[in-house]
Amino acid sequence: MMRDAIRHLPGSRIREVANAGLGRDDLLAFWFGEGDEPTPAFIRDAATESIARGETFYSHNLGLAELREAVAGYMSVLHGPIGVERIAVTSSGVNALMVAMQALAGAGDEVVVVVPVWPNLTAQPAILGALVKTVALQSQDGAWHLDLDALRAAVTPRTRVLLINSPNNPTGWTLTPVEQREILAHCRATGTWIVADEVYERLFYGEGAQAAPSFLDQAQPDDRLVVAHSFSKSFLMTGWRLGWLVVPERLLDAVGKLIEFNTSCAPVFVQRAGLAALRGADGMVPGMVAHLRACRDTLLPALQAVPGVEVAVPAGGMYAFLRMAGAGDSLATAKRLVAEVGLGLAPGVAFGVEAEGWLRWCFASRDLRRLTQGVERLRLALPL
């Protein structure tokens, strides 16, 4: 008999909406968390050259030495010295998060998650039999906020792991350094591990900032902190499935064992692509973030001008999270938008019951006109 934790896992509501739009040539789709621009040629070329050299064999569980050193150097530029002895390469960001959870939480352990959030983050501890508690962000005065008192009340000495995603998918909410210091101090007092999903850290729109605030800026190397990263968002590599973890040195051997039992290792040619991406980061990432800022600054004012639409300007990430008057059932609303006006958005309920009534719009688009065309289609669908 299948375990109840697996049997009761909900299917992807985003996929359910996307399936409703299959076969439509006129669809404007903004439902998935990726843009419409392919991986840059210099990254693709590194992979094909690796395959041509015959690099089709296993590598070290923790990743190629060159890639781990490059990750350590890249992270050190952003957040201060981080040694290679804290770096593990994984087969995607979601694999990084799952390995972290396997290392830290098991059946009966309490895991607190800040929501709304990408559904994999609440599903992973549930799959392992952990008891998942949530603390919900609040939408107030046109912005998303975390109630630190509510978080401190939820995270107690019984709490094994606090899982927090910033910049946040789907809201774009981003922790401040002051909030990170307070959370870190509280988790030190309770003995709680922090698993920080910071995969969107480079997609941050603070003036003059290279990256969003990170727990790594505040923590000591031996703190109970694990930070998960991915090549997907910052390097346009969603389909490559490559990520990494930053962990305390004492945790690295255990992480290596878990990678062996999950995937053995990331493919070498994919790691070569990742190495090329890091070496080319300075020439690629700033321009990509500037374009995403233009996307955000095109979409958000247009949405705010639509009567009955509530949306906060995201500080980071690639999403607008909006609510329309009368759209209480987000799954039904998303399907209706597909059927009636050919507009594909992700239903808020996909990110937790706390996000019911909201819709997520991925604004990563090569053509800014697609965004304004999408808003016009949204207008056609009103009133609900």
C-alpha positions as CSV (number, residue, x, y, z in Angstrom):
1,M,0.0,0.0,0.0
2,M,1.3,3.5,-0.9
3,R,2.2,5.7,2.0
4,D,-0.5,8.2,2.9
5,A,2.0,11.1,2.7
6,I,2.5,10.3,-1.0
7,R,-1.1,9.4,-1.8
8,H,-2.3,12.7,-0.5
9,L,0.2,14.8,-2.4
10,P,-1.8,17.3,-4.6
11,G,-1.1,17.3,-8.3
12,S,0.4,20.5,-9.8
13,R,-2.4,23.1,-10.2
14,I,-0.1,25.0,-12.6
15,R,0.2,22.0,-14.8
16,E,-3.6,21.5,-14.6
17,V,-4.1,25.0,-16.0
18,A,-1.4,24.6,-18.6
19,N,-3.0,21.4,-19.8
20,A,-6.2,23.3,-20.3
21,G,-4.4,25.5,-22.9
22,L,-2.8,22.7,-24.9
23,G,-3.2,23.1,-28.6
24,R,-4.0,26.9,-28.6
25,D,-1.9,28.8,-31.0
26,D,-3.0,32.2,-29.7
27,L,-2.2,31.6,-26.1
28,L,-0.1,34.1,-24.1
29,A,1.4,31.9,-21.4
30,F,3.0,33.3,-18.3
31,W,2.3,30.4,-15.9
32,F,5.7,28.7,-15.6
33,G,8.6,30.0,-13.6
34,E,10.9,30.6,-16.6
35,G,11.3,33.1,-19.4
36,D,11.1,32.5,-23.1
37,E,14.8,33.2,-23.8
38,P,17.1,30.1,-24.5
39,T,20.3,29.5,-22.6
40,P,23.1,31.7,-24.0
41,A,25.2,30.1,-26.7
42,F,28.5,30.2,-24.7
43,I,26.9,28.0,-22.0
44,R,25.4,25.6,-24.5
45,D,28.7,25.4,-26.4
46,A,30.5,24.3,-23.2
47,A,28.1,21.4,-22.8
48,T,28.4,20.2,-26.4
49,E,32.2,20.5,-26.3
50,S,32.2,18.4,-23.2
51,I,30.1,15.7,-24.9
52,A,32.4,15.8,-27.9
53,R,35.3,15.1,-25.6
54,G,33.5,12.1,-24.3
55,E,32.8,13.4,-20.8
56,T,29.8,11.1,-20.3
57,F,31.0,9.3,-17.1
58,Y,30.3,9.7,-13.4
59,S,31.9,12.5,-11.5
60,H,32.4,13.1,-7.7
61,N,29.2,13.0,-5.7
62,L,29.9,16.6,-4.6
63,G,30.6,17.8,-8.2
64,L,33.6,18.6,-10.3
65,A,36.4,20.2,-8.3
66,E,36.6,23.1,-10.8
67,L,32.9,23.8,-10.5
68,R,32.9,23.7,-6.7
69,E,35.8,26.1,-6.7
70,A,34.1,28.4,-9.1
71,V,30.9,28.3,-7.0
72,A,32.8,29.1,-3.9
73,G,34.5,32.0,-5.6
74,Y,31.2,33.3,-7.1
75,M,29.5,33.2,-3.7
76,S,32.5,34.8,-1.9
77,V,32.3,37.8,-4.2
78,L,28.6,38.2,-3.3
79,H,28.7,37.3,0.4
80,G,32.3,37.3,1.7
81,P,34.7,34.3,2.1
82,I,33.0,30.9,1.5
83,G,35.3,27.9,1.2
84,V,35.0,25.0,-1.2
85,E,34.6,22.7,1.8
86,R,31.1,24.1,2.2
87,I,29.9,23.6,-1.4
88,A,28.0,20.7,-2.9
89,V,26.8,20.6,-6.5
90,T,23.4,19.0,-7.0
91,S,21.1,17.9,-9.9
92,S,18.9,21.1,-9.8
93,G,17.8,23.5,-7.1
94,V,14.9,21.3,-6.1
95,N,17.3,18.4,-5.6
96,A,19.4,20.7,-3.5
97,L,16.4,21.5,-1.3
98,M,15.4,17.8,-1.1
99,V,18.9,16.7,-0.1
100,A,19.0,19.4,2.6
101,M,15.6,18.3,3.9
102,Q,16.7,14.7,3.9
103,A,19.8,15.6,5.9
104,L,17.9,17.6,8.5
105,A,14.3,16.4,9.0
106,G,12.5,13.1,9.2
107,A,9.3,11.5,10.3
108,G,7.7,13.4,13.2
109,D,10.1,16.4,13.1
110,E,8.5,19.8,13.0
111,V,9.2,22.0,10.0
112,V,8.0,25.6,9.8
113,V,7.6,27.1,6.3
114,V,6.9,30.7,5.4
115,V,4.1,30.8,2.8
116,P,2.9,31.3,0.2
117,V,5.7,29.5,-1.5
118,W,6.5,27.2,-4.4
119,P,4.6,24.0,-3.5
120,N,7.7,21.7,-3.6
121,L,9.0,23.4,-0.4
122,T,6.0,22.3,1.7
123,A,5.7,18.9,-0.1
124,Q,9.3,17.8,0.5
125,P,9.1,17.7,4.3
126,A,5.7,16.1,4.1
127,I,7.1,13.4,1.9
128,L,9.6,12.6,4.6
129,G,6.9,12.4,7.2
130,A,7.7,15.7,8.9
131,L,5.0,17.8,10.5
132,V,4.6,21.0,8.5
133,K,3.5,24.2,10.1
134,T,3.1,27.5,8.1
135,V,3.5,31.2,8.8
136,A,1.8,33.3,6.2
137,L,3.0,36.5,4.7
138,Q,0.5,39.4,4.9
139,S,-0.4,41.8,2.1
140,Q,-0.7,45.3,3.6
141,D,-0.6,48.7,2.1
142,G,0.5,47.5,-1.3
143,A,3.4,45.3,-0.1
144,W,4.0,41.9,1.5
145,H,5.2,41.6,5.1
146,L,6.4,38.9,7.4
147,D,5.1,39.1,11.0
148,L,8.2,38.4,13.0
149,D,6.3,37.9,16.2
150,A,4.2,35.3,14.5
151,L,7.3,33.6,13.2
152,R,9.0,33.6,16.6
153,A,5.9,32.1,18.2
154,A,5.8,29.3,15.6
155,V,9.6,28.5,15.7
156,T,10.2,26.9,19.1
157,P,12.8,24.4,20.5
158,R,10.6,21.7,19.0
159,T,11.2,23.1,15.5
160,R,13.8,21.2,13.6
161,V,13.9,23.3,10.5
162,L,12.7,26.7,9.4
163,L,12.3,26.8,5.6
164,I,12.2,30.3,4.1
165,N,12.4,31.5,0.4
166,S,13.6,35.0,-0.3
167,P,13.2,36.6,-2.8
168,N,9.9,34.8,-2.7
169,N,8.1,32.8,-5.3
170,P,5.3,33.8,-5.9
171,T,5.1,37.2,-4.1
172,G,8.5,38.8,-4.8
173,W,8.7,39.6,-1.0
174,T,12.3,39.8,0.1
175,L,13.8,39.7,3.6
176,T,15.7,42.7,4.9
177,P,19.1,42.3,6.6
178,V,17.5,43.3,9.9
179,E,14.8,40.6,9.6
180,Q,17.5,38.0,8.7
181,R,19.5,39.0,11.8
182,E,16.5,38.6,14.0
183,I,15.5,35.3,12.5
184,L,19.0,33.9,12.8
185,A,19.3,35.0,16.4
186,H,16.0,33.4,17.2
187,C,16.9,30.1,15.5
188,R,20.2,30.0,17.3
189,A,18.3,30.3,20.6
190,T,15.9,27.5,19.7
191,G,18.5,25.2,18.0
192,T,16.6,25.3,14.7
193,W,18.2,24.8,11.4
194,I,17.4,27.4,8.7
195,V,17.1,26.1,5.1
196,A,17.1,29.2,2.9
197,D,16.0,29.0,-0.7
198,E,17.8,31.9,-2.2
199,V,17.7,30.8,-5.9
200,Y,16.3,34.2,-6.9
201,E,19.0,36.2,-5.1
202,R,20.5,37.8,-8.3
203,L,17.0,38.7,-9.6
204,F,16.8,41.6,-7.2
205,Y,15.9,45.2,-8.0
206,G,17.5,47.2,-5.1
207,E,19.5,50.1,-6.4
208,G,23.2,49.3,-6.7
209,A,22.8,45.8,-5.3
210,Q,24.5,42.8,-6.9
211,A,22.1,40.4,-5.0
212,A,19.3,40.3,-2.5
213,P,20.2,40.2,1.2
214,S,21.3,36.7,2.1
215,F,21.5,34.8,5.4
216,L,25.1,34.2,4.4
217,D,25.8,37.9,4.9
218,Q,24.8,37.5,8.6
219,A,25.8,33.9,9.6
220,Q,28.9,32.3,10.9
221,P,30.3,29.4,8.9
222,D,29.2,26.9,11.6
223,D,25.7,28.2,12.1
224,R,22.8,25.9,11.5
225,L,22.2,27.3,8.0
226,V,21.9,25.6,4.7
227,V,21.4,27.8,1.6
228,A,20.1,26.3,-1.7
229,H,20.9,27.7,-5.1
230,S,20.1,27.0,-8.7
231,F,21.6,27.8,-12.1
232,S,18.0,27.9,-13.5
233,K,16.9,31.5,-12.9
234,S,20.1,33.6,-13.0
235,F,21.6,31.9,-16.0
236,L,18.6,30.9,-18.0
237,M,19.2,27.2,-17.4
238,T,15.9,25.9,-16.2
239,G,16.0,22.7,-18.3
240,W,19.6,21.8,-17.4
241,R,18.8,20.8,-13.8
242,L,21.9,22.0,-11.9
243,G,22.2,23.6,-8.5
244,W,24.3,23.8,-5.4
245,L,24.2,23.9,-1.6
246,V,26.2,26.0,0.9
247,V,26.4,24.1,4.1
248,P,28.5,24.1,7.3
249,E,31.6,22.0,6.7
250,R,30.5,19.4,9.2
251,L,27.5,18.6,7.1
252,L,29.3,18.1,3.8
253,D,30.1,14.4,4.1
254,A,26.5,13.6,4.9
255,V,25.3,15.7,1.9
256,G,27.7,13.7,-0.3
257,K,26.2,10.5,0.8
258,L,22.7,11.7,0.2
259,I,23.6,12.8,-3.3
260,E,24.9,9.3,-4.0
261,F,21.6,7.8,-2.9
262,N,19.6,10.3,-4.9
263,T,21.3,10.9,-8.2
264,S,25.0,9.8,-7.7
265,C,26.1,13.1,-9.3
266,A,25.2,15.8,-11.8
267,P,26.1,15.0,-15.4
268,V,29.6,16.2,-16.2
269,F,28.6,18.0,-19.4
270,V,25.9,19.9,-17.5
271,Q,28.5,20.8,-14.9
272,R,30.7,22.2,-17.7
273,A,27.9,24.3,-18.8
274,G,27.5,25.6,-15.2
275,L,31.2,26.4,-15.0
276,A,30.9,28.4,-18.2
277,A,27.9,30.2,-16.8
278,L,29.8,31.3,-13.6
279,R,32.8,32.4,-15.6
280,G,30.5,34.5,-17.8
281,A,28.3,35.8,-15.0
282,D,29.7,39.3,-15.0
283,G,29.0,39.7,-18.7
284,M,25.5,38.1,-18.6
285,V,23.7,38.5,-15.3
286,P,23.6,42.4,-15.0
287,G,22.0,42.8,-18.4
288,M,19.5,40.0,-17.8
289,V,18.5,41.6,-14.5
290,A,18.2,45.0,-16.2
291,H,15.8,43.5,-18.8
292,L,13.8,41.8,-16.0
293,R,13.5,45.2,-14.3
294,A,12.2,46.6,-17.5
295,C,9.7,43.7,-17.7
296,R,8.5,44.4,-14.2
297,D,8.3,48.1,-14.7
298,T,6.2,47.5,-17.9
299,L,3.8,45.0,-16.4
300,L,3.2,46.4,-12.9
301,P,1.9,49.9,-13.8
302,A,-0.3,48.3,-16.5
303,L,-1.8,45.9,-13.9
304,Q,-2.2,48.6,-11.3
305,A,-4.2,50.6,-13.8
306,V,-6.8,47.8,-14.2
307,P,-9.8,48.5,-12.0
308,G,-10.3,45.9,-9.3
309,V,-6.7,44.5,-9.5
310,E,-4.5,44.5,-6.4
311,V,-0.8,43.9,-6.9
312,A,2.4,44.7,-5.0
313,V,5.6,45.7,-6.7
314,P,8.0,42.8,-6.2
315,A,11.5,43.6,-4.8
316,G,12.9,40.5,-6.3
317,G,12.2,37.4,-8.4
318,M,10.3,37.4,-11.8
319,Y,6.7,37.3,-10.7
320,A,3.7,39.7,-10.2
321,F,1.2,38.3,-7.7
322,L,-2.2,39.8,-8.2
323,R,-5.7,39.6,-6.9
324,M,-8.8,40.5,-8.8
325,A,-12.1,41.5,-7.3
326,G,-14.5,38.6,-7.3
327,A,-11.8,35.9,-8.2
328,G,-12.1,33.8,-5.1
329,D,-11.5,30.5,-6.8
330,S,-8.0,31.0,-8.4
331,L,-8.0,27.6,-10.2
332,A,-11.3,28.3,-11.8
333,T,-10.3,31.8,-12.6
334,A,-7.1,30.7,-14.2
335,K,-8.9,28.2,-16.4
336,R,-11.5,30.8,-17.4
337,L,-8.7,33.2,-18.5
338,V,-7.3,30.5,-20.7
339,A,-10.6,29.5,-22.2
340,E,-12.0,33.0,-22.7
341,V,-9.1,35.3,-23.6
342,G,-6.1,33.0,-24.1
343,L,-4.2,34.3,-21.0
344,G,-2.2,31.7,-19.0
345,L,-1.5,32.5,-15.4
346,A,-0.7,30.3,-12.4
347,P,-3.5,29.9,-9.8
348,G,-2.6,31.2,-6.3
349,V,-3.8,28.1,-4.6
350,A,-0.9,26.2,-6.2
351,F,1.3,28.0,-3.6
352,G,-0.8,27.1,-0.6
353,V,-4.3,27.7,0.7
354,E,-3.1,31.1,2.1
355,A,-2.7,32.2,-1.5
356,E,-6.2,31.3,-2.7
357,G,-7.8,34.2,-4.7
358,W,-4.4,35.3,-6.1
359,L,-2.8,34.7,-9.5
360,R,0.9,34.5,-10.4
361,W,2.2,36.1,-13.6
362,C,5.8,35.4,-14.7
363,F,7.0,38.6,-16.3
364,A,10.3,37.2,-17.8
365,S,9.6,37.9,-21.5
366,R,11.9,38.8,-24.3
367,D,9.2,41.0,-25.9
368,L,7.7,43.6,-23.6
369,R,4.7,43.9,-25.9
370,R,3.6,40.4,-24.8
371,L,3.2,41.8,-21.3
372,T,1.0,44.7,-22.4
373,Q,-1.0,42.4,-24.7
374,G,-1.6,40.1,-21.7
375,V,-2.9,43.0,-19.6
376,E,-5.3,43.9,-22.4
377,R,-6.6,40.3,-22.4
378,L,-7.0,40.5,-18.7
379,R,-9.1,43.6,-19.1
380,L,-11.3,41.7,-21.6
381,A,-12.0,39.1,-19.0
382,L,-13.4,41.7,-16.5
383,P,-15.8,41.8,-14.8
384,L,-15.6,38.3,-13.4
